[in-house]
Amino acid sequence: MTSGDSVTASGEGAGPAGRSEDTRTTVRGDGTRAVRAGLPEPVKYEPTLPGPVFAAHFHLPGEPTGPYTYGRDENPTWTLLERAIGELEAPGQDSVETLAFPSGMAAISAVLFSQLRAGDIVVLPDDGYQVLPLVREQLTAYGIEVRTAPTAGDAQLEVLDGAKLLWIETPSNPGLDVCDLRRLVAAAHAQGTLVAVDNTLATPLGQRPLELGADFSVASGTKMLTGHGDILLGYVTGRDAALMAPVRRWRKVVGAIPGPMEAWLAHRSLATLQLRADRQTANARTIAEALRDRPEVTGLRYPGLPDDPSHKIASQQMRRFGCVVSFTLPTRARAERFLDALRLVDDATSFGGVRSTAERRGRWGGDAVPEGFIRFSAGAEDPEDLVADVLRALDASAE
């Protein structure tokens, strides 16, 4: 079922016509779209957003021709969420299809392993999410050639020749480098290479890869998309039904499906996405500006800063610059003292939540970063309080 399908509160298909379709064609603002995305046709006395549907199977007399047959294949709660995400990733494009997964890595794996075969070539970023090296090992074990290059400078173009799939992560995590999506997509498509973009850090309110030409937009909904740090979720959105069919088949074969409660919580959380994204993005820039003149801080990166190396390209393809700031303190010990001194910021992994977090990324061992490298995720706290806490912790960590 595509993201354009409509579902009533009882889970019955209502067809593509109706208020939801009209809303998609008339809404212009991100806030309105986020609040109303994926809502079903109004039914008197039923909730505007139906609760999660817990069902392993559905009544199914006769031939299985309806939309819901078995819980591993479809669920009405997924359908509403998938339609909502599709409306955010590609507003007004009814042909898009979104598939929900139980985590970002499940979504990433579904695209890679459904599109690639032994003998194919895939290009990955060498500065992307720290689990990608494990993915590379598995791809190689399946006879797939893996090439890597940095995100910055569009360096992946240098190893693109003959590739079946180009995997882009922009901004990169955790280094926050940005590549020119239009340029990479054009070069890839010119030689028949598919393009998938990890849109986790930007979210659909910060960047729309499909509008920039990508074949797949993939993301972890665990992060800013849902924003509360209480669920794991992932998704894949694409325009081409022929390309999405293998992704759907992969989800069915491996059983990588989200729980209905997680799907419902995610959909509920989308309503505040624009509010959270605006506040967190503003807070991230405020934190970055406060860190500029600190002598102990080096390697400060935030694409929203006018003097950031990525700003020019980012401003041409991003509408919001995200909530993550990265910087380096002189030593591992200094970084650990800084994190310990923070009072409003949790020392935790992941990013994008309404509560600010920070961590020393080197502790995981999968990122090529200095020992004192900090990934800071700005939450929705008052900016004055956040800045005061960060500067106080920097002072305290010098002792």
C-alpha positions as CSV (number, residue, x, y, z in Angstrom):
1,M,0.0,0.0,0.0
2,T,1.5,3.4,-1.0
3,S,1.7,6.4,1.2
4,G,-1.2,7.9,-0.8
5,D,-3.7,5.2,0.4
6,S,-6.3,6.3,2.9
7,V,-7.3,4.3,5.9
8,T,-10.3,4.9,8.2
9,A,-10.0,4.5,12.0
10,S,-11.3,1.0,11.7
11,G,-8.5,0.1,9.3
12,E,-10.6,-0.1,6.2
13,G,-9.3,1.3,2.9
14,A,-11.2,4.5,2.0
15,G,-9.5,5.2,-1.3
16,P,-7.4,8.1,-2.4
17,A,-10.1,10.7,-2.4
18,G,-11.1,12.8,0.6
19,R,-9.9,15.4,3.0
20,S,-6.4,14.0,3.4
21,E,-5.8,14.2,-0.3
22,D,-7.2,17.7,-0.5
23,T,-5.0,18.7,2.4
24,R,-1.9,17.4,0.7
25,T,-2.5,19.5,-2.4
26,T,-3.3,22.8,-0.5
27,V,-1.0,22.8,2.5
28,R,2.2,24.9,2.2
29,G,3.6,25.2,5.7
30,D,5.8,22.6,7.4
31,G,4.0,23.0,10.7
32,T,0.5,22.4,9.2
33,R,1.8,19.5,7.2
34,A,3.4,17.9,10.2
35,V,0.4,18.3,12.3
36,R,-2.0,16.8,9.8
37,A,0.2,14.3,7.9
38,G,-1.3,10.8,7.5
39,L,-4.5,11.5,9.3
40,P,-7.4,9.3,8.1
41,E,-10.8,10.4,6.8
42,P,-12.8,11.8,9.7
43,V,-15.4,9.4,11.1
44,K,-18.0,10.6,13.5
45,Y,-17.2,9.6,17.2
46,E,-13.9,8.1,16.3
47,P,-10.5,9.7,17.2
48,T,-8.6,11.9,14.8
49,L,-5.6,9.6,15.1
50,P,-6.8,6.0,15.8
51,G,-4.9,4.0,18.4
52,P,-2.5,1.3,17.5
53,V,-3.9,-1.8,15.9
54,F,-2.6,-4.9,17.7
55,A,-3.3,-7.8,15.4
56,A,-1.3,-10.9,14.2
57,H,-4.1,-11.7,11.8
58,F,-7.3,-10.3,10.4
59,H,-10.7,-11.7,9.5
60,L,-10.1,-13.1,6.0
61,P,-13.0,-15.2,4.5
62,G,-12.7,-16.1,0.9
63,E,-9.9,-14.9,-1.3
64,P,-7.2,-12.7,0.4
65,T,-7.8,-9.6,-1.8
66,G,-8.0,-6.9,0.9
67,P,-5.3,-4.7,2.2
68,Y,-4.8,-6.5,5.6
69,T,-4.2,-10.2,5.8
70,Y,-1.4,-11.0,8.2
71,G,0.5,-8.9,10.7
72,R,3.9,-9.4,9.1
73,D,2.8,-7.9,5.8
74,E,0.6,-4.9,6.7
75,N,-1.0,-3.1,9.7
76,P,-3.3,-0.1,9.6
77,T,-1.1,1.7,12.1
78,W,1.9,1.4,9.8
79,T,-0.2,2.6,6.9
80,L,-1.1,5.9,8.6
81,L,2.5,6.4,9.7
82,E,3.9,5.5,6.3
83,R,1.5,7.9,4.5
84,A,2.5,10.7,7.0
85,I,6.2,10.3,6.4
86,G,5.6,10.2,2.6
87,E,3.8,13.5,2.8
88,L,6.7,15.0,4.7
89,E,9.4,13.5,2.4
90,A,7.7,14.4,-0.8
91,P,4.8,16.8,-0.4
92,G,2.2,16.6,-3.1
93,Q,3.7,13.5,-4.7
94,D,1.1,10.8,-4.5
95,S,3.3,8.2,-6.2
96,V,5.8,8.0,-3.3
97,E,5.8,4.8,-1.2
98,T,7.1,4.6,2.4
99,L,7.9,1.5,4.3
100,A,8.4,1.5,8.1
101,F,11.0,-0.6,9.8
102,P,11.8,-1.4,13.5
103,S,15.1,0.6,13.4
104,G,17.2,2.8,11.1
105,M,19.6,0.0,10.6
106,A,16.8,-2.3,9.5
107,A,15.8,0.3,6.9
108,I,19.4,0.7,5.7
109,S,19.9,-3.0,5.4
110,A,16.7,-3.4,3.5
111,V,17.8,-1.0,0.8
112,L,21.4,-2.4,0.5
113,F,20.5,-6.1,0.6
114,S,17.4,-5.8,-1.6
115,Q,19.1,-3.9,-4.4
116,L,22.6,-5.5,-4.5
117,R,23.8,-8.9,-5.7
118,A,27.1,-10.7,-5.8
119,G,29.4,-8.9,-8.3
120,D,27.7,-5.5,-7.8
121,I,29.6,-2.4,-6.7
122,V,28.4,-0.1,-4.0
123,V,29.9,3.2,-2.9
124,L,29.6,4.1,0.8
125,P,30.9,7.1,2.7
126,D,34.0,6.4,4.8
127,D,33.0,9.0,7.4
128,G,29.4,7.9,7.9
129,Y,27.5,6.2,10.7
130,Q,29.8,4.0,12.8
131,V,27.9,0.8,12.0
132,L,28.6,1.1,8.3
133,P,32.0,-0.7,8.6
134,L,30.1,-3.7,9.9
135,V,27.7,-3.4,6.9
136,R,30.7,-3.3,4.7
137,E,32.0,-6.6,6.1
138,Q,28.7,-8.3,5.4
139,L,28.4,-6.9,1.9
140,T,31.9,-8.1,1.1
141,A,31.0,-11.5,2.5
142,Y,28.2,-11.7,0.0
143,G,30.5,-11.0,-2.9
144,I,29.6,-7.3,-3.3
145,E,32.5,-4.9,-4.0
146,V,32.5,-2.0,-1.5
147,R,34.2,1.3,-2.3
148,T,34.4,4.2,0.2
149,A,35.3,7.8,0.0
150,P,34.8,10.9,2.3
151,T,31.6,13.0,2.1
152,A,33.4,16.3,1.8
153,G,34.4,17.6,-1.6
154,D,32.0,15.2,-3.4
155,A,34.8,12.6,-3.2
156,Q,32.5,9.7,-3.7
157,L,32.4,10.7,-7.4
158,E,36.0,9.6,-7.7
159,V,35.1,5.9,-7.0
160,L,31.6,5.9,-8.6
161,D,32.5,4.3,-12.0
162,G,30.5,1.1,-12.6
163,A,28.6,1.2,-9.2
164,K,25.1,-0.2,-8.9
165,L,24.3,1.9,-5.8
166,L,25.7,5.1,-4.3
167,W,25.0,5.6,-0.6
168,I,25.2,9.2,0.6
169,E,25.1,10.5,4.2
170,T,24.8,14.3,4.2
171,P,25.4,15.9,6.6
172,S,27.7,13.1,7.7
173,N,27.5,11.7,11.2
174,P,29.4,12.7,13.3
175,G,31.7,15.0,11.3
176,L,28.9,17.1,9.7
177,D,30.5,17.3,6.2
178,V,28.1,18.0,3.4
179,C,28.2,16.9,-0.3
180,D,26.4,18.4,-3.3
181,L,23.4,16.1,-3.7
182,R,22.3,17.3,-7.0
183,R,25.8,16.9,-8.5
184,L,26.2,13.4,-7.1
185,V,22.7,12.3,-8.2
186,A,23.2,13.6,-11.7
187,A,26.6,11.8,-12.1
188,A,25.2,8.6,-10.7
189,H,22.1,8.5,-12.8
190,A,24.1,9.4,-15.9
191,Q,25.7,5.9,-15.6
192,G,22.7,4.1,-14.3
193,T,23.7,4.1,-10.7
194,L,20.9,4.2,-8.0
195,V,21.2,6.7,-5.2
196,A,20.1,6.3,-1.6
197,V,20.5,9.2,0.9
198,D,20.6,8.8,4.7
199,N,18.4,11.7,5.8
200,T,18.5,11.0,9.5
201,L,20.3,14.1,10.7
202,A,18.4,16.5,8.4
203,T,14.9,15.0,8.7
204,P,12.3,15.8,5.9
205,L,11.9,19.3,7.3
206,G,15.6,20.0,6.8
207,Q,16.2,18.2,3.4
208,R,14.2,16.3,0.9
209,P,16.4,13.9,-1.0
210,L,13.7,12.7,-3.4
211,E,13.2,16.3,-4.6
212,L,16.9,16.5,-5.2
213,G,16.8,13.5,-7.4
214,A,17.6,10.5,-5.1
215,D,15.9,7.2,-5.6
216,F,15.6,6.4,-1.9
217,S,15.4,8.5,1.2
218,V,16.3,6.4,4.2
219,A,16.4,7.4,7.9
220,S,16.4,6.4,11.5
221,G,13.1,7.7,13.0
222,T,14.7,7.1,16.4
223,K,16.3,10.5,16.2
224,M,14.8,13.9,15.6
225,L,11.9,12.7,13.5
226,T,10.2,11.3,16.6
227,G,12.3,13.3,19.0
228,H,11.6,11.9,22.5
229,G,14.2,9.1,22.8
230,D,11.6,6.5,23.6
231,I,11.3,4.4,20.4
232,L,13.4,2.7,17.7
233,L,12.1,3.2,14.2
234,G,13.3,3.4,10.6
235,Y,11.9,4.0,7.2
236,V,12.5,4.0,3.4
237,T,10.7,6.3,1.0
238,G,10.9,6.0,-2.8
239,R,9.0,7.1,-5.9
240,D,9.7,4.1,-8.1
241,A,7.3,1.2,-7.3
242,A,9.7,-1.2,-9.1
243,L,12.6,-0.3,-6.8
244,M,10.4,-0.3,-3.7
245,A,9.0,-3.8,-4.4
246,P,12.3,-5.6,-3.5
247,V,12.5,-3.4,-0.3
248,R,9.0,-4.5,0.7
249,R,9.9,-8.1,-0.1
250,W,13.0,-7.9,2.0
251,R,11.0,-6.6,5.0
252,K,8.6,-9.6,4.6
253,V,11.3,-12.2,4.2
254,V,13.4,-11.1,7.2
255,G,10.4,-10.0,9.3
256,A,11.9,-6.6,10.0
257,I,8.6,-4.9,11.0
258,P,7.8,-2.2,13.5
259,G,5.5,-2.8,16.5
260,P,2.1,-1.1,16.2
261,M,2.8,0.8,19.5
262,E,6.0,2.2,18.2
263,A,4.4,3.1,14.9
264,W,1.6,4.9,16.7
265,L,4.0,6.8,19.0
266,A,6.0,7.9,16.0
267,H,3.0,9.2,14.2
268,R,1.8,11.0,17.3
269,S,5.3,12.6,17.6
270,L,5.3,13.9,14.0
271,A,2.8,16.6,15.0
272,T,5.4,18.5,16.9
273,L,8.3,17.9,14.5
274,Q,8.3,21.5,13.1
275,L,8.1,23.0,16.6
276,R,11.0,20.8,17.8
277,A,13.1,21.2,14.7
278,D,12.9,25.0,14.8
279,R,13.8,25.2,18.5
280,Q,16.5,22.6,18.3
281,T,18.1,24.0,15.2
282,A,18.1,27.5,16.7
283,N,19.7,26.1,19.9
284,A,22.3,24.2,17.9
285,R,23.4,27.4,16.2
286,T,23.4,29.3,19.5
287,I,25.6,26.6,21.1
288,A,28.0,26.7,18.1
289,E,28.3,30.5,18.2
290,A,29.0,30.3,22.0
291,L,31.8,27.8,21.3
292,R,33.5,29.8,18.6
293,D,35.8,31.9,20.8
294,R,36.7,29.2,23.3
295,P,40.4,28.5,23.0
296,E,40.1,24.9,24.1
297,V,37.6,24.1,21.3
298,T,39.0,23.1,17.9
299,G,37.3,21.6,14.8
300,L,34.0,23.2,15.5
301,R,31.4,22.2,12.9
302,Y,27.8,23.2,12.3
303,P,26.5,23.6,8.7
304,G,24.3,26.5,9.8
305,L,27.3,28.7,10.6
306,P,28.2,31.0,7.7
307,D,31.9,30.3,8.0
308,D,31.5,26.5,8.3
309,P,33.1,24.7,5.4
310,S,29.8,23.0,4.5
311,H,27.6,26.1,4.7
312,K,27.6,27.1,1.1
313,I,26.5,23.7,-0.2
314,A,24.2,23.0,2.8
315,S,22.4,26.3,2.3
316,Q,21.6,25.3,-1.3
317,Q,19.9,22.0,-0.5
318,M,18.9,22.2,3.2
319,R,16.0,24.1,4.7
320,R,17.1,23.6,8.3
321,F,20.6,22.6,9.4
322,G,19.8,20.1,12.2
323,C,20.4,19.9,15.9
324,V,24.0,18.4,16.0
325,V,27.1,20.4,16.7
326,S,30.6,18.7,16.7
327,F,33.8,19.9,18.2
328,T,37.0,18.6,19.8
329,L,38.6,19.2,23.2
330,P,42.3,18.8,23.7
331,T,42.3,15.4,25.3
332,R,40.2,12.4,26.2
333,A,40.4,13.4,29.9
334,R,39.3,16.9,29.2
335,A,36.3,15.7,27.2
336,E,35.3,13.3,29.9
337,R,35.6,16.0,32.6
338,F,33.5,18.3,30.4
339,L,30.7,15.7,30.0
340,D,30.7,14.9,33.7
341,A,30.4,18.6,34.5
342,L,27.3,19.1,32.4
343,R,24.0,19.4,34.3
344,L,21.3,20.0,31.7
345,V,22.9,17.8,29.0
346,D,22.8,14.0,29.3
347,D,25.9,11.9,28.5
348,A,24.2,9.6,26.1
349,T,24.4,8.3,22.5
350,S,22.0,9.0,19.7
351,F,20.8,12.5,18.9
352,G,17.7,14.6,18.0
353,G,15.8,14.4,21.3
354,V,14.1,17.2,23.1
355,R,16.6,16.7,25.9
356,S,20.1,17.7,25.0
357,T,22.7,15.0,24.9
358,A,26.5,14.9,24.3
359,E,29.0,12.2,24.1
360,R,32.7,11.5,23.4
361,R,32.4,9.6,20.1
362,G,35.8,7.9,20.4
363,R,34.5,5.6,23.1
364,W,32.7,3.5,20.5
365,G,35.8,2.9,18.4
366,G,33.9,3.0,15.0
367,D,34.5,6.7,14.1
368,A,37.7,8.1,12.8
369,V,37.7,11.1,15.2
370,P,40.1,12.4,17.8
371,E,39.9,11.1,21.4
372,G,38.4,14.5,22.6
373,F,35.8,14.7,19.8
374,I,32.3,15.6,21.1
375,R,29.0,15.2,19.3
376,F,26.5,17.6,20.9
377,S,22.8,17.3,20.2
378,A,20.8,20.4,21.1
379,G,17.5,19.8,22.7
380,A,14.5,22.1,23.3
381,E,15.7,23.7,26.5
382,D,15.9,27.5,26.9
383,P,19.0,28.6,24.9
384,E,20.3,30.8,27.7
385,D,20.3,27.8,30.1
386,L,22.0,25.5,27.6
387,V,24.8,28.0,26.8
388,A,25.3,28.7,30.5
389,D,25.6,25.0,31.3
390,V,28.0,24.3,28.4
391,L,30.3,27.3,29.2
392,R,30.3,26.4,32.9
393,A,31.2,22.8,32.1
394,L,34.1,24.0,29.9
395,D,35.4,26.1,32.7
396,A,35.0,23.3,35.3
397,S,36.7,20.8,33.0
398,A,39.9,22.9,32.8
399,E,40.7,22.3,36.5
